[in-house]
């Protein structure tokens, strides 16, 4: 089995600047979590249960990626 090349997150266009900020200061993660929770709360207040369902569906995919990453590492 061949090894996949290591991709540096700092080179990706969408999350590159976030990865560089996290590399400089770990507390950025807590700021990002606060922003994400605030966005979810505002979405639920605006669209109700539909927004909460969409967040749950996205989190299922995120958890699959996390579980695959754990088993591969």
PDB file of N, H, CA, C and O in Angstrom:
ATOM      1  N   UNK A   1       0.842  -1.168   0.000  1.00  0.00           N
ATOM      2  CA  UNK A   1       0.000   0.000   0.000  1.00  0.00           C
ATOM      3  C   UNK A   1       0.894   1.240   0.000  1.00  0.00           C
ATOM      4  O   UNK A   1       1.824   1.340   0.800  1.00  0.00           O
ATOM      5  N   UNK A   2       0.614   2.171  -0.887  1.00  0.00           N
ATOM      6  H   UNK A   2      -0.142   2.090  -1.538  1.00  0.00           H
ATOM      7  CA  UNK A   2       1.442   3.372  -0.970  1.00  0.00           C
ATOM      8  C   UNK A   2       0.913   4.434  -0.023  1.00  0.00           C
ATOM      9  O   UNK A   2      -0.289   4.531   0.225  1.00  0.00           O
ATOM     10  N   UNK A   3       1.820   5.210   0.490  1.00  0.00           N
ATOM     11  H   UNK A   3       2.797   5.131   0.289  1.00  0.00           H
ATOM     12  CA  UNK A   3       1.443   6.280   1.415  1.00  0.00           C
ATOM     13  C   UNK A   3       0.980   7.497   0.628  1.00  0.00           C
ATOM     14  O   UNK A   3       1.548   7.834  -0.411  1.00  0.00           O
ATOM     15  N   UNK A   4      -0.038   8.138   1.127  1.00  0.00           N
ATOM     16  H   UNK A   4      -0.499   7.864   1.971  1.00  0.00           H
ATOM     17  CA  UNK A   4      -0.530   9.363   0.494  1.00  0.00           C
ATOM     18  C   UNK A   4       0.410  10.516   0.826  1.00  0.00           C
ATOM     19  O   UNK A   4       0.958  10.570   1.927  1.00  0.00           O
ATOM     20  N   UNK A   5       0.601  11.433  -0.109  1.00  0.00           N
ATOM     21  H   UNK A   5       0.157  11.389  -1.004  1.00  0.00           H
ATOM     22  CA  UNK A   5       1.470  12.570   0.202  1.00  0.00           C
ATOM     23  C   UNK A   5       0.846  13.452   1.272  1.00  0.00           C
ATOM     24  O   UNK A   5      -0.370  13.644   1.303  1.00  0.00           O
ATOM     25  N   UNK A   6       1.677  13.977   2.136  1.00  0.00           N
ATOM     26  H   UNK A   6       2.664  13.821   2.111  1.00  0.00           H
ATOM     27  CA  UNK A   6       1.190  14.832   3.217  1.00  0.00           C
ATOM     28  C   UNK A   6       0.778  16.180   2.640  1.00  0.00           C
ATOM     29  O   UNK A   6       1.558  16.836   1.950  1.00  0.00           O
ATOM     30  N   UNK A   7      -0.440  16.581   2.927  1.00  0.00           N
ATOM     31  H   UNK A   7      -1.074  16.048   3.488  1.00  0.00           H
ATOM     32  CA  UNK A   7      -0.957  17.865   2.456  1.00  0.00           C
ATOM     33  C   UNK A   7      -0.902  18.836   3.619  1.00  0.00           C
ATOM     34  O   UNK A   7      -1.437  18.570   4.695  1.00  0.00           O
ATOM     35  N   UNK A   8      -0.258  19.949   3.394  1.00  0.00           N
ATOM     36  H   UNK A   8       0.177  20.166   2.520  1.00  0.00           H
ATOM     37  CA  UNK A   8      -0.195  20.970   4.424  1.00  0.00           C
ATOM     38  C   UNK A   8      -1.473  21.800   4.379  1.00  0.00           C
ATOM     39  O   UNK A   8      -1.834  22.338   3.333  1.00  0.00           O
ATOM     40  N   UNK A   9      -2.148  21.900   5.507  1.00  0.00           N
ATOM     41  H   UNK A   9      -1.854  21.463   6.357  1.00  0.00           H
ATOM     42  CA  UNK A   9      -3.386  22.661   5.543  1.00  0.00           C
ATOM     43  C   UNK A   9      -3.149  24.140   5.287  1.00  0.00           C
ATOM     44  O   UNK A   9      -4.067  24.850   4.875  1.00  0.00           O
ATOM     45  N   UNK A  10      -1.942  24.611   5.524  1.00  0.00           N
ATOM     46  H   UNK A  10      -1.196  24.035   5.859  1.00  0.00           H
ATOM     47  CA  UNK A  10      -1.673  26.030   5.312  1.00  0.00           C
ATOM     48  C   UNK A  10      -1.629  26.387   3.833  1.00  0.00           C
ATOM     49  O   UNK A  10      -1.645  27.570   3.492  1.00  0.00           O
ATOM     50  N   UNK A  11      -1.573  25.402   2.951  1.00  0.00           N
ATOM     51  H   UNK A  11      -1.560  24.441   3.229  1.00  0.00           H
ATOM     52  CA  UNK A  11      -1.550  25.671   1.521  1.00  0.00           C
ATOM     53  C   UNK A  11      -2.931  25.627   0.887  1.00  0.00           C
ATOM     54  O   UNK A  11      -3.084  26.002  -0.276  1.00  0.00           O
ATOM     55  N   UNK A  12      -3.936  25.180   1.623  1.00  0.00           N
ATOM     56  H   UNK A  12      -3.811  24.876   2.567  1.00  0.00           H
ATOM     57  CA  UNK A  12      -5.292  25.134   1.081  1.00  0.00           C
ATOM     58  C   UNK A  12      -5.903  26.533   1.093  1.00  0.00           C
ATOM     59  O   UNK A  12      -5.746  27.265   2.071  1.00  0.00           O
ATOM     60  N   UNK A  13      -6.593  26.913   0.029  1.00  0.00           N
ATOM     61  H   UNK A  13      -6.721  26.319  -0.765  1.00  0.00           H
ATOM     62  CA  UNK A  13      -7.087  28.286  -0.063  1.00  0.00           C
ATOM     63  C   UNK A  13      -8.142  28.643   0.979  1.00  0.00           C
ATOM     64  O   UNK A  13      -8.131  29.753   1.511  1.00  0.00           O
ATOM     65  N   UNK A  14      -9.038  27.735   1.273  1.00  0.00           N
ATOM     66  H   UNK A  14      -9.048  26.833   0.841  1.00  0.00           H
ATOM     67  CA  UNK A  14     -10.161  28.075   2.137  1.00  0.00           C
ATOM     68  C   UNK A  14      -9.783  28.118   3.613  1.00  0.00           C
ATOM     69  O   UNK A  14     -10.214  29.014   4.338  1.00  0.00           O
ATOM     70  N   UNK A  15      -8.991  27.167   4.055  1.00  0.00           N
ATOM     71  H   UNK A  15      -8.641  26.439   3.466  1.00  0.00           H
ATOM     72  CA  UNK A  15      -8.671  27.115   5.480  1.00  0.00           C
ATOM     73  C   UNK A  15      -7.198  27.374   5.775  1.00  0.00           C
ATOM     74  O   UNK A  15      -6.738  27.148   6.894  1.00  0.00           O
ATOM     75  N   UNK A  16      -6.470  27.840   4.791  1.00  0.00           N
ATOM     76  H   UNK A  16      -6.844  28.024   3.882  1.00  0.00           H
ATOM     77  CA  UNK A  16      -5.044  28.066   4.974  1.00  0.00           C
ATOM     78  C   UNK A  16      -4.716  29.109   6.014  1.00  0.00           C
ATOM     79  O   UNK A  16      -3.850  28.898   6.862  1.00  0.00           O
ATOM     80  N   UNK A  17      -5.417  30.256   5.953  1.00  0.00           N
ATOM     81  H   UNK A  17      -6.121  30.428   5.264  1.00  0.00           H
ATOM     82  CA  UNK A  17      -5.129  31.307   6.922  1.00  0.00           C
ATOM     83  C   UNK A  17      -5.542  30.903   8.335  1.00  0.00           C
ATOM     84  O   UNK A  17      -4.923  31.333   9.308  1.00  0.00           O
ATOM     85  N   UNK A  18      -6.574  30.088   8.451  1.00  0.00           N
ATOM     86  H   UNK A  18      -7.077  29.739   7.660  1.00  0.00           H
ATOM     87  CA  UNK A  18      -6.984  29.604   9.773  1.00  0.00           C
ATOM     88  C   UNK A  18      -5.928  28.644  10.320  1.00  0.00           C
ATOM     89  O   UNK A  18      -5.592  28.700  11.503  1.00  0.00           O
ATOM     90  N   UNK A  19      -5.407  27.768   9.467  1.00  0.00           N
ATOM     91  H   UNK A  19      -5.680  27.722   8.506  1.00  0.00           H
ATOM     92  CA  UNK A  19      -4.369  26.821   9.909  1.00  0.00           C
ATOM     93  C   UNK A  19      -3.106  27.560  10.339  1.00  0.00           C
ATOM     94  O   UNK A  19      -2.461  27.174  11.314  1.00  0.00           O
ATOM     95  N   UNK A  20      -2.750  28.621   9.614  1.00  0.00           N
ATOM     96  H   UNK A  20      -3.274  28.935   8.822  1.00  0.00           H
ATOM     97  CA  UNK A  20      -1.566  29.394  10.005  1.00  0.00           C
ATOM     98  C   UNK A  20      -1.800  30.116  11.327  1.00  0.00           C
ATOM     99  O   UNK A  20      -0.891  30.205  12.151  1.00  0.00           O
ATOM    100  N   UNK A  21      -3.016  30.634  11.538  1.00  0.00           N
ATOM    101  H   UNK A  21      -3.755  30.562  10.868  1.00  0.00           H
ATOM    102  CA  UNK A  21      -3.324  31.301  12.810  1.00  0.00           C
ATOM    103  C   UNK A  21      -3.280  30.322  13.974  1.00  0.00           C
ATOM    104  O   UNK A  21      -2.780  30.655  15.048  1.00  0.00           O
ATOM    105  N   UNK A  22      -3.801  29.121  13.768  1.00  0.00           N
ATOM    106  H   UNK A  22      -4.207  28.851  12.895  1.00  0.00           H
ATOM    107  CA  UNK A  22      -3.784  28.116  14.831  1.00  0.00           C
ATOM    108  C   UNK A  22      -2.351  27.696  15.134  1.00  0.00           C
ATOM    109  O   UNK A  22      -2.015  27.420  16.286  1.00  0.00           O
ATOM    110  N   UNK A  23      -1.510  27.645  14.114  1.00  0.00           N
ATOM    111  H   UNK A  23      -1.783  27.868  13.178  1.00  0.00           H
ATOM    112  CA  UNK A  23      -0.108  27.285  14.340  1.00  0.00           C
ATOM    113  C   UNK A  23       0.600  28.348  15.180  1.00  0.00           C
ATOM    114  O   UNK A  23       1.507  28.032  15.950  1.00  0.00           O
ATOM    115  N   UNK A  24       0.184  29.608  15.029  1.00  0.00           N
ATOM    116  H   UNK A  24      -0.553  29.864  14.404  1.00  0.00           H
ATOM    117  CA  UNK A  24       0.807  30.678  15.813  1.00  0.00           C
ATOM    118  C   UNK A  24       0.228  30.781  17.218  1.00  0.00           C
ATOM    119  O   UNK A  24       0.965  30.997  18.180  1.00  0.00           O
ATOM    120  N   UNK A  25      -1.108  30.626  17.342  1.00  0.00           N
ATOM    121  H   UNK A  25      -1.707  30.451  16.560  1.00  0.00           H
ATOM    122  CA  UNK A  25      -1.756  30.786  18.641  1.00  0.00           C
ATOM    123  C   UNK A  25      -2.864  29.749  18.775  1.00  0.00           C
ATOM    124  O   UNK A  25      -3.807  29.741  17.984  1.00  0.00           O
ATOM    125  N   UNK A  26      -2.757  28.887  19.757  1.00  0.00           N
ATOM    126  H   UNK A  26      -1.991  28.893  20.400  1.00  0.00           H
ATOM    127  CA  UNK A  26      -3.715  27.801  19.928  1.00  0.00           C
ATOM    128  C   UNK A  26      -5.080  28.313  20.378  1.00  0.00           C
ATOM    129  O   UNK A  26      -6.089  27.650  20.137  1.00  0.00           O
ATOM    130  N   UNK A  27      -5.135  29.461  21.016  1.00  0.00           N
ATOM    131  H   UNK A  27      -4.316  29.999  21.212  1.00  0.00           H
ATOM    132  CA  UNK A  27      -6.400  29.998  21.512  1.00  0.00           C
ATOM    133  C   UNK A  27      -7.362  30.382  20.391  1.00  0.00           C
ATOM    134  O   UNK A  27      -8.537  30.637  20.656  1.00  0.00           O
ATOM    135  N   UNK A  28      -6.898  30.429  19.170  1.00  0.00           N
ATOM    136  H   UNK A  28      -5.944  30.222  18.955  1.00  0.00           H
ATOM    137  CA  UNK A  28      -7.769  30.734  18.035  1.00  0.00           C
ATOM    138  C   UNK A  28      -8.859  29.668  17.903  1.00  0.00           C
ATOM    139  O   UNK A  28      -9.964  29.961  17.447  1.00  0.00           O
ATOM    140  N   UNK A  29      -8.552  28.448  18.298  1.00  0.00           N
ATOM    141  H   UNK A  29      -7.654  28.210  18.668  1.00  0.00           H
ATOM    142  CA  UNK A  29      -9.534  27.362  18.228  1.00  0.00           C
ATOM    143  C   UNK A  29     -10.764  27.704  19.065  1.00  0.00           C
ATOM    144  O   UNK A  29     -11.892  27.451  18.641  1.00  0.00           O
ATOM    145  N   UNK A  30     -10.553  28.274  20.243  1.00  0.00           N
ATOM    146  H   UNK A  30      -9.636  28.479  20.587  1.00  0.00           H
ATOM    147  CA  UNK A  30     -11.684  28.622  21.099  1.00  0.00           C
ATOM    148  C   UNK A  30     -12.505  29.760  20.496  1.00  0.00           C
ATOM    149  O   UNK A  30     -13.728  29.784  20.635  1.00  0.00           O
ATOM    150  N   UNK A  31     -11.843  30.697  19.834  1.00  0.00           N
ATOM    151  H   UNK A  31     -10.850  30.678  19.721  1.00  0.00           H
ATOM    152  CA  UNK A  31     -12.567  31.766  19.150  1.00  0.00           C
ATOM    153  C   UNK A  31     -13.404  31.208  18.006  1.00  0.00           C
ATOM    154  O   UNK A  31     -14.544  31.626  17.804  1.00  0.00           O
ATOM    155  N   UNK A  32     -12.845  30.273  17.267  1.00  0.00           N
ATOM    156  H   UNK A  32     -11.919  29.933  17.432  1.00  0.00           H
ATOM    157  CA  UNK A  32     -13.578  29.668  16.160  1.00  0.00           C
ATOM    158  C   UNK A  32     -14.767  28.847  16.664  1.00  0.00           C
ATOM    159  O   UNK A  32     -15.835  28.866  16.053  1.00  0.00           O
ATOM    160  N   UNK A  33     -14.588  28.132  17.765  1.00  0.00           N
ATOM    161  H   UNK A  33     -13.720  28.116  18.261  1.00  0.00           H
ATOM    162  CA  UNK A  33     -15.708  27.378  18.337  1.00  0.00           C
ATOM    163  C   UNK A  33     -16.820  28.309  18.815  1.00  0.00           C
ATOM    164  O   UNK A  33     -18.002  28.007  18.648  1.00  0.00           O
ATOM    165  N   UNK A  34     -16.444  29.435  19.407  1.00  0.00           N
ATOM    166  H   UNK A  34     -15.485  29.680  19.544  1.00  0.00           H
ATOM    167  CA  UNK A  34     -17.439  30.408  19.848  1.00  0.00           C
ATOM    168  C   UNK A  34     -18.210  30.980  18.658  1.00  0.00           C
ATOM    169  O   UNK A  34     -19.428  31.148  18.722  1.00  0.00           O
ATOM    170  N   UNK A  35     -17.503  31.272  17.589  1.00  0.00           N
ATOM    171  H   UNK A  35     -16.513  31.136  17.537  1.00  0.00           H
ATOM    172  CA  UNK A  35     -18.163  31.790  16.390  1.00  0.00           C
ATOM    173  C   UNK A  35     -19.093  30.743  15.794  1.00  0.00           C
ATOM    174  O   UNK A  35     -20.205  31.070  15.378  1.00  0.00           O
ATOM    175  N   UNK A  36     -18.652  29.486  15.747  1.00  0.00           N
ATOM    176  H   UNK A  36     -17.750  29.221  16.085  1.00  0.00           H
ATOM    177  CA  UNK A  36     -19.488  28.420  15.183  1.00  0.00           C
ATOM    178  C   UNK A  36     -20.750  28.197  16.004  1.00  0.00           C
ATOM    179  O   UNK A  36     -21.833  28.034  15.443  1.00  0.00           O
ATOM    180  N   UNK A  37     -20.619  28.188  17.328  1.00  0.00           N
ATOM    181  H   UNK A  37     -19.739  28.321  17.783  1.00  0.00           H
ATOM    182  CA  UNK A  37     -21.800  28.003  18.185  1.00  0.00           C
ATOM    183  C   UNK A  37     -22.752  29.184  18.038  1.00  0.00           C
ATOM    184  O   UNK A  37     -23.969  28.997  18.020  1.00  0.00           O
ATOM    185  N   UNK A  38     -22.216  30.391  17.933  1.00  0.00           N
ATOM    186  H   UNK A  38     -21.228  30.542  17.948  1.00  0.00           H
ATOM    187  CA  UNK A  38     -23.063  31.564  17.740  1.00  0.00           C
ATOM    188  C   UNK A  38     -23.812  31.486  16.419  1.00  0.00           C
ATOM    189  O   UNK A  38     -24.993  31.829  16.357  1.00  0.00           O
ATOM    190  N   UNK A  39     -23.140  31.040  15.360  1.00  0.00           N
ATOM    191  H   UNK A  39     -22.181  30.762  15.410  1.00  0.00           H
ATOM    192  CA  UNK A  39     -23.809  30.901  14.074  1.00  0.00           C
ATOM    193  C   UNK A  39     -24.923  29.851  14.119  1.00  0.00           C
ATOM    194  O   UNK A  39     -25.982  30.035  13.518  1.00  0.00           O
ATOM    195  N   UNK A  40     -24.677  28.757  14.830  1.00  0.00           N
ATOM    196  H   UNK A  40     -23.817  28.608  15.318  1.00  0.00           H
ATOM    197  CA  UNK A  40     -25.716  27.730  14.958  1.00  0.00           C
ATOM    198  C   UNK A  40     -26.910  28.264  15.732  1.00  0.00           C
ATOM    199  O   UNK A  40     -28.055  28.017  15.352  1.00  0.00           O
ATOM    200  N   UNK A  41     -26.660  28.990  16.810  1.00  0.00           N
ATOM    201  H   UNK A  41     -25.731  29.191  17.120  1.00  0.00           H
ATOM    202  CA  UNK A  41     -27.759  29.548  17.606  1.00  0.00           C
ATOM    203  C   UNK A  41     -28.567  30.548  16.778  1.00  0.00           C
ATOM    204  O   UNK A  41     -29.798  30.541  16.822  1.00  0.00           O
ATOM    205  N   UNK A  42     -27.882  31.402  16.031  1.00  0.00           N
ATOM    206  H   UNK A  42     -26.883  31.408  15.995  1.00  0.00           H
ATOM    207  CA  UNK A  42     -28.595  32.365  15.190  1.00  0.00           C
ATOM    208  C   UNK A  42     -29.384  31.675  14.086  1.00  0.00           C
ATOM    209  O   UNK A  42     -30.486  32.110  13.749  1.00  0.00           O
ATOM    210  N   UNK A  43     -28.835  30.610  13.521  1.00  0.00           N
ATOM    211  H   UNK A  43     -27.940  30.257  13.795  1.00  0.00           H
ATOM    212  CA  UNK A  43     -29.553  29.870  12.486  1.00  0.00           C
ATOM    213  C   UNK A  43     -30.790  29.197  13.048  1.00  0.00           C
ATOM    214  O   UNK A  43     -31.841  29.191  12.407  1.00  0.00           O
ATOM    215  N   UNK A  44     -30.675  28.627  14.247  1.00  0.00           N
ATOM    216  H   UNK A  44     -29.821  28.631  14.768  1.00  0.00           H
ATOM    217  CA  UNK A  44     -31.829  27.968  14.868  1.00  0.00           C
ATOM    218  C   UNK A  44     -32.890  29.008  15.237  1.00  0.00           C
ATOM    219  O   UNK A  44     -34.086  28.754  15.097  1.00  0.00           O
ATOM    220  N   UNK A  45     -32.457  30.165  15.704  1.00  0.00           N
ATOM    221  H   UNK A  45     -31.485  30.372  15.817  1.00  0.00           H
ATOM    222  CA  UNK A  45     -33.431  31.215  16.020  1.00  0.00           C
ATOM    223  C   UNK A  45     -34.133  31.717  14.767  1.00  0.00           C
ATOM    224  O   UNK A  45     -35.299  32.108  14.820  1.00  0.00           O
ATOM    225  N   UNK A  46     -33.424  31.706  13.630  1.00  0.00           N
ATOM    226  H   UNK A  46     -32.477  31.388  13.586  1.00  0.00           H
ATOM    227  CA  UNK A  46     -34.021  32.213  12.398  1.00  0.00           C
ATOM    228  C   UNK A  46     -34.874  31.161  11.706  1.00  0.00           C
ATOM    229  O   UNK A  46     -36.028  31.427  11.369  1.00  0.00           O
ATOM    230  N   UNK A  47     -34.319  29.960  11.486  1.00  0.00           N
ATOM    231  H   UNK A  47     -33.382  29.744  11.760  1.00  0.00           H
ATOM    232  CA  UNK A  47     -35.011  28.954  10.705  1.00  0.00           C
ATOM    233  C   UNK A  47     -35.568  27.796  11.524  1.00  0.00           C
ATOM    234  O   UNK A  47     -36.266  26.948  10.968  1.00  0.00           O
ATOM    235  N   UNK A  48     -35.294  27.728  12.796  1.00  0.00           N
ATOM    236  H   UNK A  48     -34.727  28.417  13.248  1.00  0.00           H
ATOM    237  CA  UNK A  48     -35.882  26.718  13.667  1.00  0.00           C
ATOM    238  C   UNK A  48     -35.252  25.342  13.530  1.00  0.00           C
ATOM    239  O   UNK A  48     -34.039  25.195  13.380  1.00  0.00           O
ATOM    240  N   UNK A  49     -36.114  24.347  13.587  1.00  0.00           N
ATOM    241  H   UNK A  49     -37.099  24.466  13.709  1.00  0.00           H
ATOM    242  CA  UNK A  49     -35.671  22.951  13.613  1.00  0.00           C
ATOM    243  C   UNK A  49     -34.959  22.536  12.333  1.00  0.00           C
ATOM    244  O   UNK A  49     -34.121  21.635  12.358  1.00  0.00           O
ATOM    245  N   UNK A  50     -35.278  23.176  11.223  1.00  0.00           N
ATOM    246  H   UNK A  50     -35.959  23.908  11.203  1.00  0.00           H
ATOM    247  CA  UNK A  50     -34.634  22.839   9.949  1.00  0.00           C
ATOM    248  C   UNK A  50     -33.131  23.115  10.027  1.00  0.00           C
ATOM    249  O   UNK A  50     -32.326  22.302   9.572  1.00  0.00           O
ATOM    250  N   UNK A  51     -32.760  24.235  10.592  1.00  0.00           N
ATOM    251  H   UNK A  51     -33.414  24.895  10.962  1.00  0.00           H
ATOM    252  CA  UNK A  51     -31.334  24.572  10.722  1.00  0.00           C
ATOM    253  C   UNK A  51     -30.629  23.593  11.653  1.00  0.00           C
ATOM    254  O   UNK A  51     -29.494  23.193  11.395  1.00  0.00           O
ATOM    255  N   UNK A  52     -31.290  23.212  12.720  1.00  0.00           N
ATOM    256  H   UNK A  52     -32.213  23.537  12.930  1.00  0.00           H
ATOM    257  CA  UNK A  52     -30.691  22.253  13.649  1.00  0.00           C
ATOM    258  C   UNK A  52     -30.495  20.893  12.982  1.00  0.00           C
ATOM    259  O   UNK A  52     -29.497  20.214  13.225  1.00  0.00           O
ATOM    260  N   UNK A  53     -31.444  20.500  12.146  1.00  0.00           N
ATOM    261  H   UNK A  53     -32.255  21.051  11.948  1.00  0.00           H
ATOM    262  CA  UNK A  53     -31.323  19.248  11.406  1.00  0.00           C
ATOM    263  C   UNK A  53     -30.167  19.309  10.419  1.00  0.00           C
ATOM    264  O   UNK A  53     -29.423  18.338  10.280  1.00  0.00           O
ATOM    265  N   UNK A  54     -30.007  20.428   9.737  1.00  0.00           N
ATOM    266  H   UNK A  54     -30.612  21.216   9.850  1.00  0.00           H
ATOM    267  CA  UNK A  54     -28.899  20.564   8.782  1.00  0.00           C
ATOM    268  C   UNK A  54     -27.547  20.520   9.493  1.00  0.00           C
ATOM    269  O   UNK A  54     -26.593  19.939   8.977  1.00  0.00           O
ATOM    270  N   UNK A  55     -27.463  21.126  10.664  1.00  0.00           N
ATOM    271  H   UNK A  55     -28.239  21.599  11.084  1.00  0.00           H
ATOM    272  CA  UNK A  55     -26.224  21.080  11.439  1.00  0.00           C
ATOM    273  C   UNK A  55     -25.930  19.647  11.859  1.00  0.00           C
ATOM    274  O   UNK A  55     -24.779  19.213  11.815  1.00  0.00           O
ATOM    275  N   UNK A  56     -26.952  18.913  12.262  1.00  0.00           N
ATOM    276  H   UNK A  56     -27.887  19.266  12.298  1.00  0.00           H
ATOM    277  CA  UNK A  56     -26.756  17.514  12.653  1.00  0.00           C
ATOM    278  C   UNK A  56     -26.289  16.664  11.468  1.00  0.00           C
ATOM    279  O   UNK A  56     -25.445  15.784  11.637  1.00  0.00           O
ATOM    280  N   UNK A  57     -26.822  16.914  10.288  1.00  0.00           N
ATOM    281  H   UNK A  57     -27.508  17.628  10.150  1.00  0.00           H
ATOM    282  CA  UNK A  57     -26.391  16.165   9.109  1.00  0.00           C
ATOM    283  C   UNK A  57     -24.941  16.464   8.755  1.00  0.00           C
ATOM    284  O   UNK A  57     -24.198  15.561   8.372  1.00  0.00           O
ATOM    285  N   UNK A  58     -24.540  17.705   8.879  1.00  0.00           N
ATOM    286  H   UNK A  58     -25.144  18.439   9.190  1.00  0.00           H
ATOM    287  CA  UNK A  58     -23.145  18.065   8.610  1.00  0.00           C
ATOM    288  C   UNK A  58     -22.230  17.418   9.640  1.00  0.00           C
ATOM    289  O   UNK A  58     -21.143  16.953   9.297  1.00  0.00           O
ATOM    290  N   UNK A  59     -22.658  17.386  10.895  1.00  0.00           N
ATOM    291  H   UNK A  59     -23.541  17.764  11.173  1.00  0.00           H
ATOM    292  CA  UNK A  59     -21.814  16.802  11.935  1.00  0.00           C
ATOM    293  C   UNK A  59     -21.641  15.296  11.758  1.00  0.00           C
ATOM    294  O   UNK A  59     -20.624  14.745  12.180  1.00  0.00           O
ATOM    295  N   UNK A  60     -22.607  14.621  11.145  1.00  0.00           N
ATOM    296  H   UNK A  60     -23.433  15.069  10.801  1.00  0.00           H
ATOM    297  CA  UNK A  60     -22.446  13.194  10.850  1.00  0.00           C
ATOM    298  C   UNK A  60     -21.277  12.998   9.894  1.00  0.00           C
ATOM    299  O   UNK A  60     -20.441  12.118  10.103  1.00  0.00           O
ATOM    300  N   UNK A  61     -21.217  13.812   8.853  1.00  0.00           N
ATOM    301  H   UNK A  61     -21.896  14.526   8.684  1.00  0.00           H
ATOM    302  CA  UNK A  61     -20.110  13.701   7.899  1.00  0.00           C
ATOM    303  C   UNK A  61     -18.775  14.039   8.568  1.00  0.00           C
ATOM    304  O   UNK A  61     -17.763  13.392   8.297  1.00  0.00           O
ATOM    305  N   UNK A  62     -18.772  15.037   9.429  1.00  0.00           N
ATOM    306  H   UNK A  62     -19.594  15.562   9.649  1.00  0.00           H
ATOM    307  CA  UNK A  62     -17.546  15.420  10.134  1.00  0.00           C
ATOM    308  C   UNK A  62     -17.078  14.274  11.036  1.00  0.00           C
ATOM    309  O   UNK A  62     -15.884  13.984  11.101  1.00  0.00           O
ATOM    310  N   UNK A  63     -17.997  13.637  11.717  1.00  0.00           N
ATOM    311  H   UNK A  63     -18.967  13.873  11.665  1.00  0.00           H
ATOM    312  CA  UNK A  63     -17.618  12.533  12.592  1.00  0.00           C
ATOM    313  C   UNK A  63     -17.093  11.338  11.800  1.00  0.00           C
ATOM    314  O   UNK A  63     -16.181  10.654  12.263  1.00  0.00           O
ATOM    315  N   UNK A  64     -17.653  11.069  10.607  1.00  0.00           N
ATOM    316  H   UNK A  64     -18.395  11.625  10.231  1.00  0.00           H
ATOM    317  CA  UNK A  64     -17.113  10.015   9.755  1.00  0.00           C
ATOM    318  C   UNK A  64     -15.671  10.312   9.370  1.00  0.00           C
ATOM    319  O   UNK A  64     -14.822   9.422   9.403  1.00  0.00           O
ATOM    320  N   UNK A  65     -15.393  11.549   9.008  1.00  0.00           N
ATOM    321  H   UNK A  65     -16.083  12.273   8.981  1.00  0.00           H
ATOM    322  CA  UNK A  65     -14.024  11.938   8.648  1.00  0.00           C
ATOM    323  C   UNK A  65     -13.098  11.779   9.845  1.00  0.00           C
ATOM    324  O   UNK A  65     -11.978  11.289   9.702  1.00  0.00           O
ATOM    325  N   UNK A  66     -13.555  12.188  11.017  1.00  0.00           N
ATOM    326  H   UNK A  66     -14.465  12.586  11.132  1.00  0.00           H
ATOM    327  CA  UNK A  66     -12.732  12.043  12.227  1.00  0.00           C
ATOM    328  C   UNK A  66     -12.454  10.577  12.535  1.00  0.00           C
ATOM    329  O   UNK A  66     -11.326  10.217  12.871  1.00  0.00           O
ATOM    330  N   UNK A  67     -13.475   9.730  12.425  1.00  0.00           N
ATOM    331  H   UNK A  67     -14.392  10.022  12.152  1.00  0.00           H
ATOM    332  CA  UNK A  67     -13.279   8.309  12.703  1.00  0.00           C
ATOM    333  C   UNK A  67     -12.339   7.665  11.695  1.00  0.00           C
ATOM    334  O   UNK A  67     -11.517   6.827  12.065  1.00  0.00           O
ATOM    335  N   UNK A  68     -12.449   8.045  10.432  1.00  0.00           N
ATOM    336  H   UNK A  68     -13.116   8.726  10.132  1.00  0.00           H
ATOM    337  CA  UNK A  68     -11.537   7.511   9.422  1.00  0.00           C
ATOM    338  C   UNK A  68     -10.119   7.986   9.685  1.00  0.00           C
ATOM    339  O   UNK A  68      -9.170   7.218   9.528  1.00  0.00           O
ATOM    340  N   UNK A  69      -9.960   9.257  10.087  1.00  0.00           N
ATOM    341  H   UNK A  69     -10.730   9.882  10.214  1.00  0.00           H
ATOM    342  CA  UNK A  69      -8.627   9.781  10.392  1.00  0.00           C
ATOM    343  C   UNK A  69      -8.023   9.066  11.586  1.00  0.00           C
ATOM    344  O   UNK A  69      -6.819   8.811  11.609  1.00  0.00           O
ATOM    345  N   UNK A  70      -8.836   8.741  12.574  1.00  0.00           N
ATOM    346  H   UNK A  70      -9.814   8.948  12.555  1.00  0.00           H
ATOM    347  CA  UNK A  70      -8.329   8.039  13.750  1.00  0.00           C
ATOM    348  C   UNK A  70      -7.876   6.621  13.379  1.00  0.00           C
ATOM    349  O   UNK A  70      -6.837   6.158  13.848  1.00  0.00           O
ATOM    350  N   UNK A  71      -8.651   5.939  12.544  1.00  0.00           N
ATOM    351  H   UNK A  71      -9.496   6.315  12.162  1.00  0.00           H
ATOM    352  CA  UNK A  71      -8.285   4.574  12.204  1.00  0.00           C
ATOM    353  C   UNK A  71      -7.097   4.489  11.266  1.00  0.00           C
ATOM    354  O   UNK A  71      -6.388   3.483  11.264  1.00  0.00           O
ATOM    355  N   UNK A  72      -6.865   5.521  10.469  1.00  0.00           N
ATOM    356  H   UNK A  72      -7.441   6.338  10.470  1.00  0.00           H
ATOM    357  CA  UNK A  72      -5.728   5.511   9.538  1.00  0.00           C
ATOM    358  C   UNK A  72      -4.437   5.920  10.216  1.00  0.00           C
ATOM    359  O   UNK A  72      -3.358   5.561   9.744  1.00  0.00           O
ATOM    360  N   UNK A  73      -4.515   6.651  11.295  1.00  0.00           N
ATOM    361  H   UNK A  73      -5.391   6.943  11.679  1.00  0.00           H
ATOM    362  CA  UNK A  73      -3.289   7.163  11.924  1.00  0.00           C
ATOM    363  C   UNK A  73      -2.715   6.213  12.932  1.00  0.00           C
ATOM    364  O   UNK A  73      -1.687   6.507  13.541  1.00  0.00           O
TER     365      UNK A  73
END
